[in-house]
Amino acid sequence: MAYIKQEFIDKVLQDADIIEVFHTYEDPVKKRGVNYFCKSPFTDEKSASCCVNPTTQLFKDFSSGKAGNIWTYIMHKNNCSYVEAIEDLAKKQGKTIEYENPEVAEKIKLKKEKEQNLRKYLDALLVKFQNKLFKLERSHPAWLEIKRRGYSDEDVKDWGLGYAPGNYFMYDLFSEAGNVEAGKKLGLINDANADKLFNKLVYPIRDERGQLTGFASRRLDNNDDYAKWMNPSENELYDKKQTLYGLNIAKNAIVKQNRVWIVEGYNDVIAWHLCGQENTVAVSGTAFTIEQMKKLKKLTSKITLCLDGDAAGQKKVSQYVAKLLELGFAVEVCFLPNDLDPDDYSRIIPPEDVCRRLISEDINLSKSLQPYITNGFEVFLKEKNKGDELDRTNGIREIIKTISRIPDIALRNLYSERLQKEAKVKPALIKELLREQEAEQVKILNAASEKFVRPYGVTMSFEDIEPLVDKYELFIDNNQIYMQDSYSWPITFESVSNFSIEILQHMNDDKFPKKLLRVCNTDNEERIFDVPANTLNSLQRFEDALSDQGNYVFSGDTKHLRKLKTYLFDKMGVGRKVDILGWNPEGFFCWNNSVTIPGKPSIPINKDGIFHFDGHTYYVPSANEIYKTNPYRFQQQKKLVLKTVSFSIEDYLSQMYKVHREFAIPGILFAFATAHQDIIFDVAKGFPEFFLYGPASTGKDQLFSCIKRMFGFTETDLISLENGQSTGKAKLRSFAEFSNMVVHLSEYTNSNRDNVGMLKELWGKNGYKIGTMDSKVSTDMIPILCSAMITGNEYPMDVPLMSRLVFGEMKKYIFNDQEVEEYKKLAKMLTETVTSFMDKVIWQRTAFVDNFSDKFNLYKKTLSKRPAFVGAIDRIITNFAVLGATYEILRDANVFIFPFSLDDMLKAFDDLAANLRSKISSASIFIKFWQLFMVALRGNSVTQLKEGRDYKIDGDILYIQFTSVFSRIQTEWFPRFNEGCPGIRTFQDEIKNESYFIEATKKRMEIEEKEEPGTPYDQKLKKKEKSNSASVYALDLTKMPADTKDDIENAIYWQRQGRNPNGNLFDPLQPLLQNNGLKTSDHEDVINRV
């Protein structure tokens, strides 16, 4: 890569178009809006979720999470390196690679030209071989061999099998091309100009990039004078030590499953791939080389050998296991029964009458192999630990030699314990033999240096150690800290720890600066954690911080710590701790497992909670695996992970719309607007609160769950407004835990005035101030970073609050069978985390930045002219304009298709706004109604509303004789409000919609006779009059706004005090009951008595 000119790379990229590249690699895209879409190139999916932007030349595959530019796409598509991606695209453009060094460039150019010149003959021959095969009669031995293997015509074409007839077939082709010499270089023609392949079934051999390198072949007759199988001859394209058959097809499966199966033959690979074991490659009947092993180490750390099971085969397998263990592989060995090879085994399991492509789960190949799999080290141990005492001793020494070379110290200890147990060797002997091997390796390692004596296990080169020792008098390697122990040559070192350490980053903060440490002990137990920035200033604090994490011991002194601190500080990075998930000001949306960067590839967060972006390191504590099983830390944050789902966003939104009807429209748009609420608030100067009101079982909680799941929250993630243990400030702090996400507030009631005040502040994102220690007057602000969703069984009566809401009244609670089934279908969808849908919306941030202001102003003008909005409070229009602008931007981006049209949305807006304005109007006239009711309670003895005649109180129930109360209020309306009083019918209709209304009945009231002057209140009443039948309304005081309820109670108390200083508001009926000689009765009797 270093030799390719940057100017050339830039030129290749400049001449490429990502849309054309996708088509070239057989991922056709279709235009939707300004972007193009196709099904995921990397996963199987039903609907297209891969978005390609021709303007930015970037792609984002929401199914796999992969994203990037053209190079990224080719690297993922071909599973190749950056250099190989450049070479591949340059080749498709017909460009010759340009290198920095002309001499190197010329050599590489000549080599490439030779390879291309030879490969074109192989490509042409393959076509000829395949044509020859398909022209043969099906009774020909070639087809009989194919039939015996069970291959279909499609299998033959997929794997490129062909037929080489011989009889100068290849010679004639090369001769016609005027290049017989090329045939000889490829090992296809001998010195006598005869074909080396005659009457053979041909298997094309390809490198890991899928390029032809030669042909293997199998004889079709019984002539034992010739080998049954013949590999390609070594040539400029084919290197036997480097080649693994099937690797070009298997490498994706190897990476995904983190395991590779090694078999011997070509048909073994084909057969197992057809049976679903697609992570299988073959050594092509030759030795398994170190070069092949190292090539596989780049793809996986786990390997299963399935080679010949005879005595010779087992010995060979034992040798391979030793080499693989030394390279750091986890090794398994599979010996098939009855010395079957994998190809034969695949035709026995499953039975022959079962098609290999239709294998049921209980008889698949992978499961059938499990009984025959053994741990590789046990095979190695068994092979070496046999024979007489001398053989076993030599075998144990070989095992010890292998163990000492294993790079992982934990595995070394594990294998040493197995050796001790299985070979019945004393631990002291094993330790002594290991020390001998270690001393031998130290001697070999230090042979090249007179200045240093490297401790055992150190792998750093002398060149790397020397500058560190010269400057810091220490180095770190082999998961230990080595301090210089002598100052004369050769310099020796002392280990002062059982761990390695680095400061990943210093995290700046005005109040709580931290340092993020990574430590890994000699058992390979790694921990990443943050500590106060001054921890390394004190030996005691440092040791305490280490012991909190487990087996991490520092045995150095204060002087050693100072040296270590200097070394670590010089090498540490500077970054930031991400305390708030969601949108962050540096330009990314942080989930707990991934980082979404609008218009750019996503960045995964590693297991330690770290990611790198724009040259800086970021630490997400909640993503650190050390807190994974801790139920007390980051409980909410750990839920917010970016995941793909089994259905499309269109399916999800359509199901929401189908189940929740017109209420889903504001719900969907509110969710998507929330992801960009910081942009929206800057323009609109407010952000709507979404309120759903209605009785139980109307679906309001499920609709909110649909919204919350798009952010990763669950149904139970909510805050109860009735919870008296949580203060208003504590509730507000929940809005600062995340950014551009949602908080669900439940159980709203009008009785809590503090909650009403808090909710009004959320619209304008007014947080609260807290004092600091910096000065007497300094404060910090707890911000409002999330939007509010509110549910309740009663709707607000506070007009300023109502104007801040997108308000939905859900009344339907009886559903037919079909509706119940649709509800269950949506509920099943909610069992999955649908955060990948929100990821699509976050990716459109640039569109919101560029277009929201214009779209918002357009919708404000449009809505203000619609009948439902004419004369509405400006905040109401603002709220719906926010949702409308969100719809417009995402519809234009065409990332997905909404399940509703523009007309559907505007109709829903009209209905919601009309209902909200009706509630506000109702709340407004009843505020005035109750104001005048209280005036009438305090009136003079002639005009005053009288308890027992015009109203009654029984506990929390207020009963009013509506006609007489209205008559009294009507006389006061115009003088006080300078407007005509609404008719009695209006009040009667509207009061029935209020949450505090219980019922209205026609009853005859008993009216007590006026008291004679001077008669005490508590003496018996003289006689009673009968009134005409009247409308009596029962109202629940507890459901009235708290201030209204308090005012009514105070006014009644005042009236009683005026009549009788001993009146008791908290037992309001008792004086009346005593004076009337009545007993306390139930609710219906009270109405009858009134």
N, C-alpha and C positions, 0 to 999 in steps of 0.2 A: 504494500500500500504506500510506503514511504517514497517509492520511486515513481509513482504515477504523478504527473504534473497536475497541480491544483487547477490550473487554467483549463486543462483538458477535462477534468471532472466537471468543472463549471459549464463547459461547453456542451458536454453530454446532457447535463441536467437542463440546460437552456433549450436544447433542441428537442427535449422530450415533453410530451404532454401526458399527464397522468391518466386522462380518459383513454387515450390510445394505448397506453401501457397496460391498463386493465383489460382491454380487448385483446391485446397481443398475448396475454397470459391466460386467455380463455375465461375471463371474468367479465362478461358483457354487462354494461351499465345502461340504465335508462334514465332519461331526464325527468325530474319532478321539480318544477319551480326553477330556482337558480342552481340547484345541486343535482347530482346524479346518484343513482342507487343501484345496488346489486345485492344478491345473497352473499352471505359471508364467504370469503375465499378460504377461510380457515376452519370453519365448523359447518355442520349440517343444520340448516334451518329452513322453515317453511316460507317465511316472508323476508323481503329484502331489508336488512338493517345496516348494511355497510354504506356510509355516506361519503361521496367523493366530491370535493369542491374544486372546480376547474380554475377558480380565481386564485385561491391560495396554494393550489397544487398539493393539497393534503387529503388524506382519507381518515375516516374513523369507523372502525368495525365494532358496533355496539354488542355484537354477539360474543366475540372473543376478547374484546377489550383492547385489541391491537390498533395502533394508530401511528401516523407519521407521514413521511413524504414518499417519493418514488423509490428511493433506496430502501427505506424500511419495508415497503410493500414487497419488493423483489427478494429481500433477505428472508422475510417470513414465508413468502410463497415458495422459494426454492430451498429454504433452510440452508442458506449459504452465507459467506462472510461479506463484509462491505466491499472488499476488493473484487470478489467474484461477482457481486451485483453490478459493479461498474463495468467489469469486463463483459458481462452478459448483455447489458443494455447497449454498450458501445458496439458490440457485435451485431445486434439487431439494427443499429443505425448505420452499419457499414463503415464504422470508424476504426482506425488502427490506434492502439493504445500508445500514448506519448509518455515517455519517462523523463525524469530529471537528468539522469546520467546517460549521455549518448551511447557510451560503450555498453552499459547494461541494457539500454533500450534496444540496441542493435542485436545483442545476443538473445534477448527475450523475443524480439520480433522474428528472428530466424527460427528459433525453436517453435514458436507458435505457427509459423508458416509451414514448417515441416509436418507438425501434428495435424494441421488442417488439411494439408495435401494428402496425408495418409488416411485420415478419417473419412474423407469424402468417398474413398474406395470402399471402406467398410460399410458406410451407409448405403452405397449402391448395391454392394453384394448382398446385404440383408434383404433388400427388396427382391433381388433375384432368387435367393434361397426360399423366401416365403412363396413367391410365385410358383417355383418348382414344386414345393410341397403341396400346394392346393391343386396342382394339375395332376398329381398322382392318383391312381385308383385307391379307393379306401381299403382295398385288400393288400396294398403294399406294406412291407414290413415297417416303414416309417409310421404309417397310420395305425398299424397294429400295436406298435409300441406306445403311441399316444393314447390309444383306446385302453391299453392295459393300465395306464396311469390314471385314466378316468377324466382326461382333459376334454373340454368342449372346444368347438371352433373358436369361440370367443377367448377362451383361456390361451389357446395357441397364438392368437393374434396379440393378446395383451402382453404375453411374455416373449413374443417375437421368434417363436420356434420356426425353423426352416429345414430345407433338405439340400445337402451338397451331393450332387450326383457323381463327381469325379470325372474321369475321362477327359482331362484337360479343359473342363468347364471353366475353371477360374483362370487358367493360363490364357485361354482364348479371349476372355474378357479383358484381362490386363494387356494382352497383346494388341487388341483392337484400340485400347486407350493409349497405346504407345508407351507403356510404363510397366514392363514386366518386373523391373527392379523394385518397384513399390510392393508388388506381391511377395517378393523374396524378403524384403525388409519386414513385412508384416508376418512372415513365417507361414504364408499360405501356399507358396510354391517352392519346391526343392531345387537343388542345383541342376537337376536333370529336366527342369521346366515342367515337372509333373505336379498335379494337385496333391497337397498333403491331406485334403479332406475328400474322401471318396465313399459314396454310399453311406453317408453319415447323417444322423439327425443333429441339427445344429442349434446351439443355445448362444444367443448373443450375450457378451459380457460388457457391462457398462461400469464406469466409475461412479463415485458418489453424486456427481452432478448429472448423471444420466447420459454421458457421452460414450459412444461405442469405443471399446479398446481392443476387441478381438472376438474370436468365436471358439467356444468349447464344443465338443462333439462326442456322440455316442455311436459306436458301430452297430449295424443292423443285421449282421450275419453271425455265424457261430465260429468264425475263424479265430482260434485262440492264438494265432501267430501275432495278432495285433492286440493292443490294449483296448479294453472295452471303452474306456473314457480317455479323452485327450484334451488337456487344457491348451489355451492359446500359447503360442511361442512368445518368449520375452521379446519385446520390441520397444520402440520409442513411445508407444501408447500404453502398453500393458506391462505392469510391474506386479508380479505374483505376490510379493511380500506386502504390497499396499492394498491389494484388491480383495473386497468382500462381496460375494455375489448377492444381489438383491438390496444392497445398502441404499441405493438411490430411491428405492420404493419404501424401504422399511424405516428410514431415519426419522420421519415424523412420528411414527408409532413408538419408536424407541425413546424419543424425547418425552412424549406424552406419558408413557407408562414407566419411564425411568428403569427400563430393563431391556436387555437384548438376549435373544436365544441364538446360540451358535450350533449349527449343524454342519454336516460334511458336504452333502451333495446338492446339485442344482435342483433336482426333483424334490429333495427334502424341503427346500425353501418354497418352491411353487405349491407343493401340497399343503404345507402349513399355512401359507398365506390364504389359500382357498378355504381353509378351515377356520379362518379368523385370527390366526396367530401371526399378525402382520409385523411384529417386531423381530422377525427371524431373518438371519443372514447365514451364508455358508462360507467356509474357508476353502471351498472348491476342491476338496479331496486332498489338500496339502497340509503342511504344518500350519498351526496357528501362531503367527509371528508377533514379535514385540511391536512392530510397526502397525499391524492390524489392531492390536490391543490398545495402543495409544490413540489410534484414530477413534475407536469406540469410547475411550475415556472422555472425549470431548462431548459425547452425547449422553452418557449414562454412567452411573456408579455401580450398577447391579448387572450381573451377567449369569446366565444359565447355560452350561455346556451339555449338549445332547449328542455325544459322539459314540463311536463303537464301544460296546460293552464287554468285549472279550478281554483276556488278560493283557494283551499288548495294548489294547485301547485304554484300559484302566491305568496302565503305567503312563501312557502319553497324557491322559487327562490329569494325572497327579502332577506332572511337570507343568502343565498349563496353569493349574490351580496355584502353584507356588509363584509363578511369574505374575499372575493376576493379583494375588494377595499383596505382593510387593508394590504393585502399581496403585493399590488402594481400592480395589474392587471388593464388593461383597459378592461372593461366589457361591453358586449352587450347581449341583451336578444331577443330571437326569439319565438314569440307565433304563432303557426301555426293556420290557419283558421279552424273553425268548430271542434275544439278540436281534430284534427287529430294528430296521432303520426307520427314521421318521416318516418317510414316504409310505412304506408298507404299513406302519402303525396307523397312519391317517385313514387307510382304507379298511381297517378293522374297527376302529373307533371313530365314528359311529358305524353301525351295521351298513353293509353295502347298499341295502335298499333305501337308505335315507340319503337324500341329496345333501351334499356338504354345505350348500348355501342355506339350507333350511334346518340346520341343527337346532334342536330345542335346547333350552338352557341347562336341563339336567343331564345331557349327554355331550356337552361341547368338549372340544379337544383340550382346552386349558384345564378344565376340572378333572378330566380323565387322567391327566399327567401327574396330578399332585401326589399320588401314592409312590411314585417312582423318583421323587426329588429328594436329594440329600444335601446337607450342608457341605460346601466344598472343602472346608478345612478338615472335616471329619474324614472325607475321602483321602485327602493328602496324608493325614495322620495314620489312617489304616494302612495305606500303601507303604509308609516308611517304618511303621512300628510292627514289623513282622520279621520272621527268620530267627537265627540264633542270636546270642548275646552281642556278638560283634556287629551283625547286621543291624540290630535294633539300636545299638549305641551310635553307629554311623548315621542311621536314619534320624535319630533324635537330634544329632548335631546339625543335620540338614534342615530339620524343622526349626531349630533354634536360629539358624542362620537366616531363614526366611522371616521368622517372627521379628528378628532384630531390624529388618529392613522395611517393615511395615510403617508407613508414615504416621498413622494414627496411634497415639500412645494408649488410648483406651482399648483399641482392638488388640494391641500387643499384650496388654494385661489379660484380656479375655482369652486369647489363644494360649497364653502361658498357663492359665488355670486349667484349660481343657487338656493341654499336654500333660500336666501334672496328674490330672484325674484319670485320663484314659491310658497313659503309658505307665502309670504308677511310679512316677519319678519324684524323688524328694524335691521340695521347693528349693532347698539350698543348692542342689545340683543345677537346677534350671537357672537360678540367679547367677551361679558361678559361670555357667556356659554363656549366658547373656553378657556378663561382664567381659568375658574373653572376646566375644564378637564386637562389643562396643569398643574395647581397647584396640582391637585390630582396625576398626573403622576410624577411630581417632588418629591412629598412627598413619593411616593412609591419607586422611584429610589434612593432617599437619605436615605432611612430607614436603609440601611446596613452600613452607614459610619458616623462617628463623625467628621472626618477631613475635608471633603469637602461638599460644597453645589453645586450640579451640576445644571447649568441653565436648563431651560426647552428646550426640544428638543435634548439635548445631549444624545448620545447613547453609548459613550465610557464608558468602565467599570472603576471602581475606580482603579483597578490594572494597567490599561493602563495610566490613568491620572497621577497617583502619581509620577512616575519617571520623566515625562516631566515637571511637576510643580516644583519638587525638583531641576532640573537642569536648566530649562529655564524660569520658572515662567509664563508659558503659555501652552496652548494646542489648537489644531485646530480640530473642529468637527462641524457637522450640518451647513457646509458652513459658518462658522464664526471663527474669531480669538478671543480666550478668554484669557485675561491677568489677572494675579493674582491681586485682588483688596484689599485684606486684608492679614495680616500676623499673625493673631491669629485664633485659631480654633473656629468654623468651617470656613475654608478659602472660601471666595467668589470670584467670577470672574466677570469681565466686558468685554462685547463684544466691540471690537474696529474696527470691519469691518463688512461689509455685504457680505463677500466672504471668501472662503478658498483659500490657496495658497501653491504652492510647486515649487521648482526649479527642473525641470526635469533633467537638465544637464547644466554644464558649458562647453561652446564650445571654446576650445583653438584655438587661432589664433594670429600670431605674431603682426598683425596690428589692427584687429577688433575682439577682444574677445567678446563673447556674453554669455548671460544666457537665457535659455529657460524656461519661466514661464507658469504654468497652474493655472488659477484662475476660480472659479465657485461661482457665487453669490447665494443669498437665493432664487432667482427665477429659480435656476438650469440652468442659462445661463453660459456655459463654454467657455472659450477662452484659446488658447495656442498661445503664441507669444514670439518673442525674443526681448531682450533689450540689450543695452550696458552693459558690465559686471559690471560697477560701479554704476548702477542705484540705488541700495539699499544703497549706501553710502550717499544719500541725500534725505531728506523727500520730498522736492519739486519735484525732478526728479522722485521719486517713485510715487507720487500722479499724476504727469503729465502722466506718462506711463500708469497708471491705467485708468485715465479718457479718454485716447485715445481709450480704448477698450469698453467703455460703462458704465453701472451702477455698478461701482466697487469703493466703498468709504472706505478709511482708515481714521478713526477718532482718531487714536493714535498720540502720540507725538514722538519726536526724541528718547527719552529713550525707548519707546515701539518698535520703528523701530530697534534700536540696538539689543534688545533681539530677535526680530523676525529674523533679519539677522543672528545672531548666530545659531538660531534653524535651519533655512533653509540651511545655508552653511554646517552644520554638516550632513545634510541628502541628499544633492544634489549629483547627479551622474556627471560623466565626460564623455563627448562624442564629437561628431563633427557635424557640419552643412554640409549637402550635397548640395553644390552649383551647382555641375555639374552632370546632369543626364547622364546615360550611364555607362561605365565601371569605377569603382573606385578602387584605389590601394589596399584597404583592402580585395578585393576578391569578389566583388559583382557587378552586373549590375543593376542600379537603374532606374526603371520606375517611373512614377508619382503616381502610386497606388500600386506597388508591387516591390519586390526585388528578382531578379533571382540570385541564388547562384549555380554555376556549380556543378553538382553531388550531390546537397542537396535540401531539400524542399525549395520552394519559401517562402518568408516572406511578408505578407501583410503590407502595410503602413496604419496606422490608420487615422481617419478623421483629426487628428491634425498634420499629417505629420511625425509621429514618428514610428520608428521600432527599434528592438533590434537584434544585431548580434554579435556573438562571445564575449559576455560579455560586449558589449558597446552599448550605446544609440546613435542613429542617428536621426537628424532632417532634413526633406526635406521641406523647406519653401513653395515651389510651390504646395505641396500636402496638405497644411493646408487649411481646409475648409473656413477659414476667407477670403481667396483670391479667392474663387470659382467663385464669380460673379463680381470680380474686373477686368474690361477689361484692366487695365493699368499694372497689375502685373503678371509676369510669363505667358504671353500669349502663347508663344511657348511651354514651359514646360508642361502646363496643357493638351496639346494634347497627350503627350507621355504616354499613359496608356496601360497596358497589358490587352488584351481582346481576348476572343475566338470568332470564326466565324462559320458560318453555312456550310462551305465547307472545304475540306481538303487541306493541303499544296500541295499535288500532283495535285489536280484539279487546284489550283491557278497557279503553275509553268507551268503546261501543257498549260493553256490558254495563259499565257505570251508567251510561245514558239510558239503556234499556230498563234498568232496575229503578233508578232514582229520578228518571224523567227530567222535567225542566230544572230541578234542583241540581242535577249533575253539571249543568252548563256553568253556573257561577263557581261550583266546586272545582271543576277542572281548571278553569281560567285562574281562579284564586291560587291554586297550587303552583301553576306555572309562573304567575306573576311573582309569587313569593321568592322563587329562585333568583329573581333580579330586583328585589324590593329596594335595595340601596340605590339603584339607578332610578327606579320609579319614584321613590320618595324625594329625591333631589329635584325632580320636575314637578310632581303633583303636590309637594309639601304636606303630604299625608299618605297613609296607606290604609285601605279598608280593612275592617274586621268582619269576619264571616260568622254570622249568627244563625243557628238553626233552632227553631222553636216548635214544640209539638208534644203530644202525649207519647207515652212509651210505645215501642213496637212500630214506629213510623219509619224507621230506617235511618234516622239522622246520625246515629253513632256509626253505622256501617259506612255511610258516605264520608264521614270524617276519617274513618279507618283507611278508606281508599286513598285519601290525600296523604295521610301520615305514612302509609307503606311506601309511597314514592320517595320519601326521605329516609326510610329505614325504621321509622318508629312503629310500635305495635299498637293494638287496640287499647291496651291498658296504660299506655303512656299519656297520662292526662293529669291535670291539677283540679281538685275539687274546690270550688269557690265556697262551699259550705264548711270546709275544713278549718275550724277555728284555731288549730295548732299552727297553721302556716300564716304568717303575717302578710300584709300587702306587699311589703318590701321583699319578703322571701319569694312571693309569687313573681314579682317583677324581675328578680334575679334569674329566674328561669328563662327570661327573654334575652339574657346576655350570655347564656351557656353555649348557644349556637348562633350562626349567622346565616341569614337568608333561608331559614327553615321555619317550621310552624310549632306553635304551642297550643295545646287543646285545653281550654278551661271549661269545666262541666259544672252542672248543678247551679246555674244562675238563678238567683231570686232577687226580687226588688227590695227585700227587707234589709239587705246589707248595703248601707250607703257607702261604706269604704270601697266595696267592689265596684260600685257605679263610678266613683271618682277615679279609681285605678284604670278602668276600661276606657274612660274618656281620654286619659293621658296616652294610651297605647296608639291611638290614631295618629297623633302628632309625634310619636316616638320620643316622648318626654320621659327620660329616665329619672333617677333620683340621685341627689348629691350625698356624698359621705365625707366627713371631715378627715383630714390627714394630720400627721405629726409634723409636717414641714413648717407650718406657721399657725398662728392663732386663727387665721381666716381662710387658709387654703382648703380646697375641696377637690375630690375626684368625682367623676360621674359614672354611674352604672348605666350603660346604654341599653336601648331597646333595639335588638338586632333581628328579632323574629316577628312573624305575623301571628295574629291571634285568631283562633277558631273557638267559638263559644256555643255551648248547648244549654238548654234549659227547658223546663216544663211550663214556664211563664215568660212572657216577653217583657222587655224593659218598658217602664213608664216615663223614663227620663228622656225628654225630647232631644237635648243636645247629644246624649249617647246614641239614641236611635238614628240620628242623622249621620253617625259615623259608621253605620253598619251596612253590609250587604245582607239583607234580612230575608230568611226563608221560613215560611210557616208550613210545616208538614202535618197535614191533617189525616191522611189516609193510613189506616192501620188494619184494615181487613183486605186480604189479598186472595186471588183465586189460585188454583193449583199451578197454572202456568207461571204466574208471577212468583210463586214460592220456589219453583224450580230454577228460575232465572236468578233469584236471590241466592240460592245455594251454589249455583255455578260461580257467581261473583265471590261468594265466601270462600270457595275453593281456591280461586285465584289469589285471594288475600293470604293464603298460607305461604306464598312465595314472596320474597323481597323484590320489589319492582323498581329498585333504585336506578337501574339502567335506563328507564324511561325519563327520569329527571335529568340524567346525564345528557340526554339528547337536547333537552331544553337549555341546560347550562352552556352547552356548546354554542348556543346562539347569542351569547352575550354581546358580541360586537354589533349584531343587528339591533339589539335593544339600545345600546349606546348611541348608534347612528340614527335610529328611527323613532324611538319612543316619544320624544317631545312632540314631533310633528303629528304622529298618530293620536297621541293623547289630546292635543288641542283640537284636532279634527273631530274626535268623538265627543268632546265636550260641546262643540258647536252643534253637532248632529243631534245629540241626545236632548239638548236644551230646547230644541224645536219640536220634539215629539210630544204628543198630548200628555202622555203619562209623566213627563218631566217638566212641563211648562209650569213655572212658578215654584219649582222644587228648591229646597235648600241647596246651596252650591256644593256642600260636602257630598250630598247624595249623588249629584251628577258626576262629581270627581271620582267617586268610588266605582261607578259603572263605566266611566271613561277609561279607568285603569284596566279593567277587565277587557273592554272592547279593544283597546290598543294592543294588549297582549295577544288577543286572538288574531288581530290583523298581522302582527309581526311574525308570529309562528306560522300562520297560513301562507304568507308570502315566502317564508324560508322553505316551506314544503318538506320539512323533515319527516312529518307524518301527516296523516289525514284525520281531521276532526270528524266525529260522528254526527255533528250537527252543522247546519248551514248558517250563513249570516242572518237570514230571516228568522231562523229558529232562535238564534241568540238574542236578536233585538226583541222578539216577542216575549222571551223569558225575562229580559230586562224590564220591559213595560209592565209585565204582570207583577214582578217583584217590587218595582218602584211604586206602583199603584197601591199594593198592599201595605208597603211600608208607610207611604204618605197617609193612608187611611188610619193606620195605627197611631201615627204622630198626631193626626187631627183629633182622633179619639182621645189620646192622652192629653191633648191641649184643652179640649172642652171640659174634661173631667177634672183637670187641675183647677179650672175656674169654678166648676160645680162644687168641689169640696171646699174651696176657699169660701164661697158664699154659704155653704152648709154650716161651716164653723162660725161665720158671722151671725147666722140665724140662731145658733146655739147660745150666743152671747147677747142676743137682742134684749129689748125691754120685755116686761111681763106680758104685753099685748101681742107683740110680733114674734116672740121667742118660740122656737121649736121645743116642744115639751116631751120629756122622757115619759114613756107609758102611753102617750097619745100619738105622737108623730114618729117616734123611734124607740127601740129597745136594744139593750146589749145583753147577750147571754154568753159569757166566756169571751171567746174571740169572734163571735158572730154578731154583726150589727143588722138589725131589722128596721127598715124604714117604710112608712106609709107614703108611697111614692107621690101620689097626687098632692097631698098636703105639703110635702117637702118641696116639690117642684113649684107649687104656687108661691111659696115663700121666697124661693131662689129667683123666680122669674121677676119679681118686683125689684130686686136689687141688681139685676144683670146690666141693664142699660146705664144706670147712673154710675156704675163702677167701671164698666169696660167700654162704654161709648159705642156699643154695637147691639144689634137686635139679638134677643135670646133665641137659641134653637128651640124648635117645638118639642113638646113632651114626647111625641112619638120618636124623634131623633134620639133623645136621651134613653128612652126605653129600649130601643134597638141596639144602641151602642153599648149600653152597660152590660148587656147580655154577652158581649164579646170580650169583656174584661176578665182577666184571670181570677179576680176575687169574687165574681158573681157565682151564687149557688143556685138559687131558684126564685121564681116569682109565683105567688098564689093569690087568688081572690078570697079574702077572708073578711068577716065582720069584726071590726075592732071594738073592744070595750073601752069606753072613755070615762075616766073617773070624774065624779062631780067636783066642781070647784070647792076648795076648802073655804070654810068661813074664816073671816079675819080672826087671828089669834089662835087658831087651832094648830097644835103641834103636828109636825109631819108624821110622827110615828104613831099617832092615835088612829083609831079605826075610821075608815071612810064612811061617809053618810050613805050614799047610794050611787048607783051607776047608771049611765045612759047607754043606749045602744046606738052605735054609728051605722051609717050605710056601709054596704059591702065595699071594700077598698083593696087596691093592689099592694101587697106586702112583699118587699124584696129582701132576701137574705143574702148578706155579703160577708166574706171572710176577711177580717181585718189583717190577718197575718200575711195575706197575699197582696196587700196594698203597698205602695211605696212607703218606706219606713217613716219618712218625714210626714206624709199624709196621715198615716196611722197614729203617730205621736200627737199630731195637732188635734185630731178628732178626740183622742182620749183626754188630752189636756182640756179641751173645750167642754167636754162632758163633765169632767171633774170640777171645772170652774162653775158650771151650772149647778151641780149638786151642792157645792160648797155654799153657793148663794141660797139654796133652799134649806140645807141642813149641814151645818159645820161638821157633823159626824158621818157624812156620806162616805161610802167606801167604793172606789172605782173597781177594786179587784174582787168585789162580791156585789156587782151592780144590781142584781135582782133581789137581794135579800130584803131591803127595806120595803120594796114594792110587794114582795111575797108576804111579808109579815102584815102589812097594812090590808092586804086583800084576803088574808087567811088562806093563801094558796101554798102548794108544795112544789118543790123543784120537779120539772117534768122533762121528758125527752124533747128532741129537736122539733118534731111535728106538733107536740102539744104547745110548745112555745109560740110557734107560728099561729096556731089556733087562738091562743090567748091574746096575742097582739091584735 
